[in-house]
């Protein structure tokens, strides 16, 4: 069965998704946890993943403003970057211990 056929067979009336008014977006009916952490690169680091992660965090914050949203960027230099307040902990690309410290925080 093709993907189109599979999607066509989904009974959205019985699914846990709800359709928002005035858009074609479907969102989960459940709320996000009170604390969300996103691991990835982050602006001002110049790479596509940094742009994506920053945009993702902005979108989550716009939709679920009350959620505590943390970004944990991966640094590719010892100096790191000048990050915004959302970044509370930085991971070092080559140091596994920094990942463990972040997980314990």
NORNOR-V672849 format. One line per field, one symbol per residue. phi: phi as a letter, one per 30 degrees, with the letter a starting at -180 (. if undefined). psi: psi as a letter, one per 30 degrees, with the letter a starting at -180 (. if undefined). burial: + if it has 24 or more other ideal C-beta (glycine too) atoms within 12 Angstrom, else -. A space follows every 50 residues. Layout:
phi->???
psi->???
burial->???
This chain:
phi->.dddddddddcddcddcbcddibcdcbdddddddbbbccldbdcecaddd dddddddddddddbedddccccdcdcbddibdcddddcacccecbeeddd ddddd
psi->kleeeeeffkjffflgkkkkkglgkklkfllllfkkkkkalkkgkjleee eeeeeeeeeeeeeiefkjkkkjljkglefaljllffjfkkkkegjeeeee eeef.
burial->-----------------------------------++++++++-+----+ --++-++--+--------+++++++-----+-+--++-+++--------- -+---
